[in-house]
Amino acid sequence: MSIFFKEVMEQPGAIRKTLQDNQEKTFHTSKPLLLTGMGSSLAASELFVALLNANGVQATSLDNSELLYYYSREFLDKHQVIVTSQSGESFEAIELVGRYPKLSAITNSPNSTLDKQSQSVFYTQAGKEEAIASSKSFTTTVALLLQIGSKMIGKDYTVALEEAADVISEHIGKASMYMEQIGSFFNPEKPILLLGRGPSIYTARQGALTLKETARIFSEALSAPQFRHGPFELLEEKGVQVIFFNPKGETYEINRNFVKEVADFGAKVLYVSDEGLLHENVQSIEIPSINEYVSVITYSLVIQLAAVELAKKRGLVAGEAKIISKVTGKE
């Protein structure tokens, strides 16, 4: 079993502990929130910001490096800055807290540089994560942010998030079946396009990152409507491979029709949803979404299992790397 797969299996307990330890936490500020991070930390932050903005609470998310070099101190002063870093030692996070010590932090690493230098800190409870690609540090960060964010908008997703941990526990038991389905359906030597709408856009972004890091597969994440605006022409090529995330929600039926159309053009679609879709070019994996935002946690499991299986098909070990390290220490 690869280190990455082991960490995937540790997610339910890590999510539950994160929820328990942060149940009374919130962001205390009169300023608009500005979330920043890199990689999976940024994807989790973008989801949080989308939830707040959709419910009338002003928030922004920005790439940490862009914030460092292309935004002014005056811009930072107008926001409550929250930097997310699993390790608490990544180059951009440390550089930012060194220049701007007023910020708050979300990290999995007590006693890290980010932890010591930030004004206030929120901890995920993922435990040590060794694999190059993020699994439990991503889902615990999402859980923490959705728990806090849902309360800020007058809702409370805590029960739904606990249910997400239960769903992952149940479906990890089906991991071998899912990996066999994925491995026999996709060509690991071809690119993969990941699509969704709404919160699923962030499932797709994290998924594309995971496939690149674990299986060295060229992958791109887009919203489904952005794909129709031009890239749809790719469907004229043979062997197009798509992963589509469709939780029950605002655009559920629109998405089902979109997937049928893409499959009719000959693309192979791995369809992740509450209910399957019958089509000769569609392989369905049915997993409860719980709600659109929480689905980012439950549906990420499919990508993680795909990464393990497709890495193996390519002669790789998921989570191992040759030219990068877990903590990015330079620009």
C-alpha positions in Angstrom: 0.0 0.0 0.0 1.4 3.4 -1.0 1.8 6.2 1.6 -0.8 8.2 -0.4 -3.4 5.4 -0.3 -2.8 5.0 3.5 -3.4 8.7 4.0 -6.6 8.5 1.9 -7.9 5.8 4.2 -7.1 8.0 7.3 -9.4 10.8 6.1 -12.6 10.0 8.0 -11.0 10.1 11.4 -9.0 13.2 10.5 -12.2 15.0 9.3 -14.1 14.1 12.5 -11.3 15.3 14.8 -11.0 18.6 12.8 -14.7 19.2 13.2 -14.7 18.4 16.9 -11.7 20.6 17.6 -13.0 23.6 15.7 -16.7 23.5 16.5 -16.6 26.8 18.5 -14.3 28.6 16.1 -15.0 31.4 13.7 -13.2 34.4 12.0 -13.7 37.5 14.1 -13.3 40.6 12.0 -15.1 43.6 10.6 -13.1 43.5 7.4 -13.8 41.4 4.3 -11.9 38.1 4.4 -9.0 37.4 2.0 -8.0 33.8 1.8 -4.7 32.9 0.2 -2.7 29.7 -0.4 -1.1 27.5 -3.0 -2.1 24.3 -4.6 -4.7 22.4 -2.6 -4.8 25.1 0.0 -5.9 27.6 -2.6 -8.6 25.2 -3.9 -10.0 24.8 -0.4 -9.9 28.6 0.1 -11.7 29.2 -3.2 -14.6 26.9 -2.2 -15.0 28.7 1.1 -15.1 32.1 -0.6 -17.6 30.8 -3.1 -19.9 29.7 -0.3 -19.7 33.1 1.4 -20.2 35.2 -1.7 -23.1 33.1 -2.8 -24.8 34.0 0.5 -24.0 37.7 0.6 -20.8 37.7 2.6 -17.9 39.5 1.0 -14.7 37.4 0.6 -11.8 37.0 -1.8 -9.3 34.3 -2.6 -5.9 34.8 -4.2 -2.9 32.8 -5.2 -0.3 33.4 -2.4 2.5 34.3 -4.8 0.4 36.8 -6.8 -0.6 38.4 -3.5 3.1 38.8 -2.5 4.2 40.6 -5.6 1.2 42.2 -7.3 -1.0 43.6 -4.5 -0.2 46.5 -2.2 0.1 46.8 1.5 -3.0 49.1 1.4 -5.0 46.3 -0.3 -3.9 43.9 2.5 -4.9 46.4 5.2 -8.4 46.5 3.9 -8.9 42.8 4.5 -8.5 40.2 7.2 -5.9 38.0 5.6 -6.0 34.2 6.2 -3.2 32.1 4.8 -3.6 28.4 4.4 -0.6 26.1 4.4 -0.6 22.4 5.4 3.1 22.4 6.4 3.3 25.9 7.7 6.7 26.1 6.0 6.0 26.7 2.3 8.0 29.6 0.8 5.1 31.9 -0.1 3.3 31.5 3.3 6.5 32.2 5.2 7.4 35.2 3.0 3.9 36.6 3.5 3.7 36.3 7.3 7.2 37.8 7.5 6.0 40.9 5.6 2.5 41.0 7.1 2.3 39.6 10.6 -1.3 40.7 11.0 -2.6 37.7 9.2 -4.4 34.6 10.6 -3.4 31.1 9.5 -4.8 27.6 8.9 -2.3 24.8 9.1 -1.8 21.2 10.0 1.5 21.9 11.6 1.8 23.3 15.2 5.1 24.9 16.0 5.8 25.6 12.3 7.1 29.0 11.3 3.6 30.0 10.1 2.1 28.9 13.4 4.6 30.9 15.5 4.4 34.1 13.5 0.7 34.4 12.8 -1.7 36.5 14.9 -4.2 33.7 15.3 -4.1 30.1 14.1 -6.7 27.4 13.2 -5.5 23.8 13.1 -6.7 21.0 11.0 -6.2 17.6 12.5 -4.9 15.6 9.5 -1.8 14.4 11.3 1.5 14.2 9.5 1.0 13.9 5.7 4.0 12.5 3.8 2.8 11.8 0.3 3.5 14.5 -2.3 -0.2 14.9 -3.2 -2.6 16.2 -0.6 -5.5 14.0 0.5 -6.4 14.3 4.2 -4.9 17.8 4.5 -7.1 19.0 1.7 -10.4 17.4 3.0 -9.8 18.5 6.6 -9.1 22.1 5.4 -12.3 22.0 3.4 -14.2 20.6 6.4 -12.8 23.3 8.7 -13.6 26.1 6.3 -17.1 24.8 5.5 -17.9 24.4 9.2 -16.9 28.0 9.9 -18.3 29.4 6.7 -21.7 27.7 7.1 -22.2 29.3 10.5 -21.2 32.7 9.2 -24.1 32.5 6.7 -26.6 31.3 9.3 -26.4 27.6 8.5 -24.5 24.9 10.1 -23.0 22.1 8.0 -21.4 20.3 10.9 -23.8 17.3 10.7 -23.5 17.1 6.9 -19.7 17.2 7.3 -19.8 14.4 9.8 -21.9 12.5 7.4 -19.3 13.1 4.7 -16.7 11.3 6.9 -19.1 8.4 7.2 -19.6 8.3 3.5 -15.9 8.1 2.9 -15.6 5.3 5.5 -18.2 3.3 3.7 -16.9 3.8 0.2 -13.3 3.2 1.0 -14.6 -0.3 1.5 -15.4 -0.3 -2.2 -12.0 1.0 -3.2 -10.9 -2.1 -5.1 -14.0 -2.1 -7.2 -13.8 1.6 -8.0 -10.1 1.4 -8.9 -10.8 -1.6 -11.2 -13.6 0.3 -12.9 -11.4 3.3 -13.4 -8.4 1.4 -14.5 -10.3 -0.5 -17.2 -12.1 2.6 -18.4 -9.3 5.2 -18.8 -6.1 5.1 -20.8 -3.5 6.3 -18.3 -1.3 7.6 -21.1 -3.9 10.2 -22.3 -4.9 13.5 -20.8 -8.0 13.8 -18.6 -10.4 16.7 -18.4 -12.2 17.4 -15.1 -15.5 19.2 -15.3 -18.2 20.5 -12.9 -20.3 23.5 -12.0 -20.6 25.5 -8.8 -18.8 23.9 -5.9 -17.7 21.0 -8.1 -15.4 23.3 -10.0 -13.1 23.1 -6.9 -13.4 19.4 -6.8 -12.2 19.4 -10.4 -9.3 21.8 -9.6 -8.1 19.7 -6.7 -8.6 16.6 -8.8 -6.5 17.8 -11.7 -3.7 18.7 -9.3 -3.9 15.3 -7.7 -3.6 13.5 -11.0 -0.7 15.6 -12.1 1.2 15.0 -8.8 0.5 11.3 -8.3 0.2 9.8 -11.8 2.0 12.5 -13.9 -1.2 12.7 -16.0 -1.8 15.9 -18.0 -5.1 17.1 -16.6 -7.1 20.3 -16.8 -10.1 21.5 -14.7 -12.8 23.7 -16.2 -16.4 24.6 -15.4 -18.7 22.8 -17.8 -20.0 26.0 -19.4 -16.4 27.2 -20.0 -15.7 24.0 -21.8 -18.6 24.6 -24.1 -17.2 28.1 -25.0 -14.5 26.9 -27.4 -12.8 23.8 -25.9 -15.9 21.8 -26.9 -14.2 21.4 -30.3 -11.8 19.0 -28.6 -14.6 16.4 -28.8 -13.8 16.0 -32.5 -10.6 14.3 -31.4 -10.7 10.6 -30.6 -10.0 9.3 -27.1 -11.1 12.3 -25.1 -11.4 11.4 -21.4 -13.5 13.3 -18.9 -14.4 13.1 -15.2 -17.6 14.9 -14.4 -18.8 15.7 -10.9 -22.5 16.2 -10.5 -23.9 16.5 -7.0 -27.6 17.0 -6.4 -28.1 20.8 -6.6 -29.0 23.8 -8.7 -27.7 22.5 -12.1 -28.1 18.8 -11.6 -30.4 18.2 -14.6 -28.4 20.6 -16.8 -25.3 18.6 -16.0 -26.8 15.2 -16.8 -27.9 16.5 -20.2 -24.4 17.9 -20.7 -22.7 14.6 -19.9 -25.0 12.8 -22.3 -24.1 15.2 -25.1 -20.4 14.9 -24.4 -20.7 11.1 -24.4 -22.7 11.2 -27.7 -19.6 12.8 -29.3 -17.6 9.8 -28.3 -15.8 11.0 -25.2 -15.4 8.6 -22.3 -16.9 10.1 -19.2 -16.4 8.9 -15.6 -19.5 10.3 -14.0 -19.5 10.9 -10.3 -23.0 11.6 -8.9 -25.7 10.5 -6.5 -27.3 8.5 -9.2 -25.7 6.8 -12.2 -26.2 7.6 -15.9 -26.7 4.9 -18.5 -24.7 5.4 -21.7 -22.2 3.2 -23.6 -19.4 5.8 -23.1 -20.2 6.6 -19.4 -18.9 4.8 -16.3 -20.9 5.9 -13.3 -19.7 5.9 -9.7 -22.5 6.6 -7.3 -21.6 8.3 -4.1 -23.9 10.5 -1.9 -23.1 14.2 -2.3 -24.9 15.3 0.9 -25.0 18.8 -0.4 -23.3 20.6 -3.2 -20.5 22.2 -1.1 -19.9 19.1 1.1 -19.7 17.0 -2.1 -16.2 18.3 -2.6 -15.1 16.1 0.3 -17.0 12.9 -0.7 -16.2 13.2 -4.4 -12.5 13.9 -3.9 -12.3 10.2 -2.8 -12.9 9.1 -6.4 -10.0 11.2 -7.7 -7.7 9.9 -5.0 -8.5 6.3 -5.9 -8.1 7.1 -9.6 -4.7 8.6 -8.8 -3.6 5.4 -7.1 -4.9 3.1 -9.9 -3.6 5.2 -12.8 -0.3 5.7 -11.2 0.1 1.9 -10.9 -0.9 1.5 -14.5 1.9 3.9 -15.4 4.5 2.0 -13.3 4.5 4.7 -10.6 3.8 4.7 -6.9 1.1 7.2 -6.0 2.5 9.9 -3.7 6.2 9.4 -4.5 8.1 12.0 -6.5 11.6 12.4 -7.9 12.1 16.2 -8.5 9.8 17.9 -6.0 9.5 17.7 -2.2 6.5 17.8 0.1 7.3 21.3 1.2 8.0 23.9 -1.5 10.9 25.9 -0.1 11.7 28.2 -3.0 10.0 30.2 -5.7 
